[in-house]
Amino acid sequence: MTAPEIAATVDAPAPEIAVVIPSRDRPLRLRWLLNALEEQSLAPGRFEVIVCHDSRAPETEELLQTHPLAVRGVLRHRALDPRTRSAGFKRNLGWRTARAPLIAFTDDDCRPPSDWVERALAAAGRHPGGIVQGTTRPDPDEIEIALRAPHARTQAIDPPSPWAQTCNIVYPRELLERLGGFDEAIESGEDTDVALRGIAAGASFCAAPEVVNYHSVHVSGLPAVLRTLPRWEFIPWLVKRHPELRGECAAGVFWRDTHGWMLLALAGVALTRARPAGALLAVPWALRAAPAYGSGPRGRLRAFLELPGRAVVDLAELAVLARGSVRHRSLVL
């Protein structure tokens, strides 16, 4: 047992809310998150922080043992063997380790404002027994990156989102216990799945737009983006398990609306030999997929030059979803 864990076993009143964070090999992002939690307006004794990680490099473990929150006994952590662990596994371990009756989930690439935990606790108090989702926005310090970098990824969520993302959401511990927690066998969609199971079990799903969290902006090259896509193979499984999600898919089939337009574009390409005008069928996809870099000639040229990369991503996602559709016998593209 590490020193922070020993400190946490001292007999003391249970905190009112726990912040649970799964992490893997993001020590700098995790440090920024922990620093933001150290600056929360809610008194430290009223909340706890639980981090579960399976990081390969030693920096994460060193951070979690020496951070001021750990020294004060607010932060506890569980270190797992450095192997592939689902986020659901780490979140389950986190909330089961927590002492508080309310569990606020976020991710290791988020950085909340100083009133986040206090507002989350107040919102949960107004909706006892309910699942409470807050607002997520790109980190203001990184928003320019999101607007200008190719393949930038972040989160912008207005609650209540049907996908119930865990970057900013609060659950009663009692509900998680009844549901058995997150499904640990899937690599994506486990957050949506547990929320929909909770709603089916009678829990309310409530929006708390004043509970704001900030999500980082990730910039990756095209090969790195493609390496992240196989996890979406579980989306057809998720829609099969929760048919109400088909209403969130374009035409009830397409997970992203650009996927449908891409299939039309492919049909146009196939027709070009016989009918050159078939190439026009690619125009709707190009208009929808092109990034917005302004209306000037330079911005339009840059958007045009990025279309091949966006096409590769859409085609790769379609391939992953087609494989998942066959595997799970549920058509989602």
N, C-alpha and C positions, 0 to 999 in steps of 0.2 A: 504494500500500500504506500502510495506517495505521501509526502508531507501534507499537501493540500487536502487529500482525502481523509487523513487522520484528523485534521482540524475540523472537517465538516461533520465528524461523528460526535463532537461535543454536544451535550444535551442543550438544545436551544429551541425557541419557538420555530415552527416550520415556516418557511417563506410563503408568501401568498401566490407567487407566480414563478415559474421556471422558464428560462430561455434555453431551448435545446438546439444544438448546432451539430450537424454532421460535417466532417471535414476530411480532406485528403490533399496533402502536399500543396497547400496554399498558405504558407506561414505568414507572408506579408499581408495578404488580404485578411487573414484571421486576426492578426495583430491589430489592424485598423478596426475590425469589428469589436474586438475586446476593448480597445481604447474607447470606442463610442459607448460601450456598455458601462465602462468605468465612469463615464460622465453623465449617466442618467440622473434625472431629477428625482426618481423614486429612491428612497433610502435603501442602502445596500442590504440591510437586514430583511427587507420585504421581498426581495427577489434573489434567485440563485441562477447560476449559469452552468450548464452541463455541455461539455464538448466530447463527442465520440469520434475518434479519428483512426485511420489506418494508413498513416503517412509513412512513406519509405525513408525519407530524409529525416535526420535528427532534429532539425530546426523547430518543427511543430511541437515535439515533446518538451524541448527546452523552454519554448515560449509558454506552454501551459503550466509548467512547474514554477516559473519565475515571474509571471505577470502579476501586477499588484492585486488584481481580483483574486488570484489564487492565494497569495500571501494573506489576504484578509479573510479567506475562507468562503468567499462568494462563488468562486469558480472551482468546480471539480471536473475531472476528465477521466475518460476510459480510453486506454490505448489498446488497439487491436493489432493482430498480426498484419504485417504489410502485404496484403493480398487483396484481390478484388472483393469488396463488400458492397452490397447494395445500400443506397441511401436509406431505404426503409429499415434495414437491419440496424443501422446506426441510430436512426431516430427512435426506434423501439427501445434500444438499449438506453438511450438518453432519457426518455420520459419515464422508463421504469426505474432508473437510478434517481430521478428527481424526488424531492420530498413535497413539493407544492401541489395543491389541488388543481391548478391551472397550468397549462403547458403552452408557451408561445414558441412557435417554430420559426426559425429563420435559417439562412444559409451563410456559409463562410465567405461569400463574396458580397455581402450586404454591409451597409454602414448606416445605422438608424440615427435620427436626430435625438437630442437629449431627452425629449419627452415621450419617446416611443413606448417604453415599458409602462410608464404611468398611464398613458392613454389606453394601452392594451388592457391593463388591469381594470380601468374604469369601464371600458366598453364591455368587457366580459361580465362585470357586475350588473350592467343594465340588461344583459341577455343571459341570465343564469341557465346553465345546461345547454347553451347553444354553441355552435361553431361560429367564430367571429373572424371575419377577414378584413384586413385593412388595405390601404392604398399602397401601391409600389410604383416608384418612379426611378428613372435612371439617376445615378448619383450626379448631383449638380456640378461637382468638381470634374466630372468626366463627360458631361453632355456633349461637348464639342467633338469628342472622339466619336460618339454615336452618330453624329450628324455628318461626319466627314470621312471616316475610315471604312474601307470595304470589309464586308463580312463581320461587321461589329454586331455583338449580341448583348442584349440587356433585357430588362423586364419593365413593362408599363402596364399596370393592372388596376382597373377600376372595380371595386367590389360591388356586389358579389359576382365573382367570376365562376362560370360553370366548371372550370378546371381546378378551382380551389388550391392554387399553388401554395406551397409551404414556405415561401420566402417571407410571408407576413400573415400568419394565421394563428388563432388561439383555440385550443380544445380543452374541455374539461377532462381531467385525468380519468374520472369515472367512466366517461364515454369511451375513451381509448381502451380501457380495461374490458368493457363489455364487447367491444368490437374485435378484441384481440390485436389491436394495433395495425400497423401497416403490413401489407403483403410483402414479404422479404424476397420472394422468388422473382419479382419483376424489376426491370432496370429503369422503367419510366412509367409514369401514370399512377404510381402508388399513392400519391397525394390526392389525386382526383378520386381514386377508388375508395380510400378510407372516408373521405368526406361524403360521397354518395351513399356508402353503407351506413354512415351515421345519420344522414337525412332519412334513409329508409327505416332506420330504427327509431325515428321519432324526434331527432334533434332538429332544432331550427338552424337555418343558415343565414347569418346576419351580416350586413354590411356595416363597417365602421370606417367611413372615408377619412375621418380625422386621425386615424392611427396610420401614420405615414412611415414607410421605410424606404431606404434608397438602395438600389441594386447597382452593382458595378457594371462597367462596360468592358466586355472582353473583345479583343481584336486578335484574330488568328489568320494565318495564311490558309489558302484553299485546302491543302492536304490535311491540316489540323482540323478544319471544319468537317471534312469528309470522315475523319476518324471518329467523330462524335455521333454520327448518324445511325449506326446499327441499333442503338438503344430504342429508336422509335419503332422497332419491330413489334413492340408490345401495344402500340396504339390500337390495332384491330382487336386485340384481346380485350382491351379496356372498353371499347365500344360494344363488343359482343356481351360483356358482362353487365354493361349499363346502357341499354339501347336508347335511353333518352339523350345520350350524347350525339346521336345521329343528327339531331336538330342543330347542333353546333357545326356540323360539317357542310360545306358547300354542296348543294344538290344532294345532301344526305350521304355523300360518298367521299368527298375530297377533304382531307384534313387541313390542307392549305388551299385557298382558292386558286393560287397560281398553278397547282398541279393539274386542275381541269383544263386550264388554258394551255398548259404545256402539252397535254395529249392532243389538243386541237392543233397546236403548232406542229407536232410530229406528223399528224395526218396531212397537214399542208406540205411539209417537206416531202412526204411520200408521193404527193400529187404533182410536184414541180416538173418532173420529166414529161408527163403527159400534158400538164396545164401549168405553165409558169406562174399564172395568177394564183396558184395554190399557196405560194409563199405568203400571200396576204393573210392567211390563217394564223401566221405566227405573230401578227401585229398585236392582237389583244393580250397575248402573254407578255410581249415586250413592254407594252404600256403599263401593265400591272406590276411587272417584275423590276422595272428600271428604278434605281435609287434616285432620290431627289437631291440634286446638287445645284439647284438654281436654274433659272430660265435663260441664262446667258450662254453664248456659244461654248465657252470652256466647260461649264457645268454639264451641258447636254452631251458634249463629246465624251467627257469622263463617264457619264451614265451609260452611254452606248458601249464604251470599251469594257465596262464591267458586266455586260449582259452575258457573254460566254461563261464566265465564272458562275453567275447566278443560274444559268441553264444547267451546268454540271451539278450544282447542288440540288436543284429540283429533280433532275433525272435520278440522282443517287437516292434521294428521299423516296421517289416513286418506286424504285427497285426494292428498297428496304420495306416499304409498306406493302408492296405486292407479295414479297416473301412472307411477311407477317400475316397477310390476308389468307394465304394458302395454309400456313401453319395453324392458324387459329380459326379457319373457316368463317371468316367475317370480312366482307369486302370494305376496306377503307384505303383510299389512295390519297 
